[in-house]
Amino acid sequence: MPLNADGQLARLTNAGSRVGRILDSVSDHIVFLGIYLHLVLRCLAAGASPAIWLLAFAAGLSHALQGGFADYARTAYLFLAAGRSRADVDSSSRLRADYEQLHWRREPWQKFLLRTYLNFTLSQEMVSPSLMHLRAAAWRAFPSTIPAALQAEYRTAARPLFQWIGRLMTDTSMLILFLVLILDHPAWYFVVEVTFLNLVLAYCLMRQNQLCARFLPEIQKVFAEWGAEDETMAAVTRETGDAEQLRLLRGYLGGLHRTDMALRRWVDDTRLVLNRLQSVPKSSAAGRLAARLDLTRLGAFGHSMGGVTSAQFCVEDARCRAGLNLDGIPQYGTMIDSSMPRPFLMVYSERPGRAGASDPIYRRAAHPYYRVDVHGTRHLDFSDMVFWGGPLRERPVLGPIAPMRAVEVTSTIVREFFDQELLGRRSPLLAGTSVLPDIVVRGIR
């Protein structure tokens, strides 16, 4: 069996984990460290110059860069072309945030492994910054999954490159090793690593950069659509008349063609899940869960783009009895010109220039419409990222509210709204009989 088959099998079957990836990388480096040491000692025993140590070091460094790039390109391929889990797409910034949450006294082994993996990831990003930017752009542009058309296009374009990337993987190194040992010239292994395989690496990097230059602009066009968003939302919130607010919103939303395509996929995915519930095997875990669901009392809610999706889903699908949006601003899609005869609640954080920006849309569409403003929050305080800390605390995406308080407030709002609209239990919070210091409730319509 090939030496790296275990890691490849885990990636291809979505059975991998971060710890597994770390241990796979560490074990490979330990194996090759032993091989290099053995080859150096064998060369010295045969009368080689002590300079063999320098050649071995250069070969080892070359091998680390070659293997790191091959692993980086392979993981990116599985994400971009095969729709594999976003959990595999680790970045140095994400790893550093997780690393800073660990403590040497309580979790020394985990912190050591994560520091090792962080260094490995930094070296990968250094070798191929264009691929790093492509992965990051795809991560931001497609939060749910890479579009099938883009997957197919990237798969076709990248397939010839991977014929060369395969030469940088462990199996090639082992084949070369066996050949030089059979020929009784162990030093040749180091020479091949430093010369031929580095030339292969240079060629692969050149081809990968060309590939990234082709796909990155297309993905960046998604962000280009949002260039005027902050300015437009601030203008909407400064206006007081519905007619002018709706004019500004229509002018902005009318140019979001790629964003509308992404929203269409999210809504279709939501509908697909509901449609498939009745066909799952009743004896399966999913079937047992589906049997306990009451689809006559169905609500939809989400955070950010998920909240926008919940509103659009409720516009289109009569099965939705109520919807809630956690700080997804503005409301993309067709709701601005549609009517939604069911209750909806919008939760705003204290993001500058955003509070109330979607009110003109919800006021005319939802029946009734509730608005809740939560003090001390920013956009990510309504997600589990409120617990991450680290570099996120240095950016204006988390407010001063305590993490547990943010979770408590979010849970209270969501639970009371859906209890009222789906179960008929009157909400003290929405009725104004229960007051929370962090929350301002406006029953607008």
HELIX and SHEET records of a PDB file:
HELIX    1   1 ALA A    5  LEU A   12  1                                   8    
HELIX    2   2 ARG A   18  ALA A   45  1                                  28    
HELIX    3   3 ILE A   52  ALA A   81  1                                  30    
HELIX    4   4 ARG A   86  ASP A   88  5                                   3    
HELIX    5   5 SER A   92  GLN A  101  1                                  10    
HELIX    6   6 PRO A  108  VAL A  127  1                                  20    
HELIX    7   7 PRO A  129  ALA A  141  1                                  13    
HELIX    8   8 ALA A  148  ILE A  165  1                                  18    
HELIX    9   9 GLY A  166  LEU A  168  5                                   3    
HELIX   10  10 THR A  170  ILE A  182  1                                  13    
HELIX   11  11 ALA A  187  VAL A  194  1                                   8    
HELIX   12  12 PHE A  196  ALA A  224  1                                  29    
HELIX   13  13 GLU A  229  ARG A  238  1                                  10    
HELIX   14  14 ASP A  242  LEU A  253  1                                  12    
HELIX   15  15 HIS A  257  ARG A  276  1                                  20    
HELIX   16  16 LEU A  277  SER A  279  5                                   3    
HELIX   17  17 ALA A  285  ALA A  291  1                                   7    
HELIX   18  18 MET A  305  GLU A  316  1                                  12    
HELIX   19  19 MET A  335  ASP A  337  5                                   3    
HELIX   20  20 ASP A  359  ALA A  365  1                                   7    
HELIX   21  21 HIS A  379  PHE A  382  5                                   4    
HELIX   22  22 ASP A  384  PHE A  387  5                                   4    
HELIX   23  23 GLY A  390  GLU A  394  5                                   5    
HELIX   24  24 PRO A  403  LEU A  423  1                                  21    
HELIX   25  25 PRO A  428  ALA A  431  1                                   4    
SHEET    1   A 5 LEU A 298  HIS A 303  0                                        
SHEET    2   A 5 CYS A 320  LEU A 326  1                                        
SHEET    3   A 5 PHE A 344  TYR A 348  1                                        
SHEET    4   A 5 TYR A 369  VAL A 374  1                                        
SHEET    5   A 5 ILE A 439  GLY A 443 -1                                        
END                                                                             
